[in-house]
Amino acid sequence: MNEMDNNIEETLNSLNGLQRATAPQGLYEATLQKALTGKLVQMPRPVNRVVYLRAAACIVLLAGINIFTLAHVGKAKTQTEYNSSAFASEYFSFLKDM
C-alpha cells in the first residue's frame, strides 16, 4: 500500500508549477462579434455525393431483383391440389412396414 501512496504523491507533485492555459487574444471579442451580427458559419456536409450514389445504386439493385422475382414467380407452374387422402397415405406409410 505504501508504494501506491508514493505513486499518488509523485503524480500530484508532478502537477506543481503548471499554469492555466490562456486563450488567444481576441477570441472572446471575435466570438461575441459573431454572436451579435447573427452570421452563422456553415459547416461542411458530413455526407458526400458518393454515399448518396451508393445508396441509390443499392435501391435500384434491390428493386430490380424484386421485379425479376415477381416476373418469374408469376410464370411458375401451379401447385397440385391438396389431396388429404394422398397425404395421409404417404405420411403414415411407415406404419405399413411394422
NORHUNOR-V101161 format. One record per pair of residues at least 24 apart in sequence whose ideal C-beta (glycine too) atoms are under 10 Angstrom apart, sorted by sequence separation. I is the first residue (numbers start at 0). J is the second residue. If there is no record, write none. Layout:
<<I	J> <I	J>>
This chain:
none
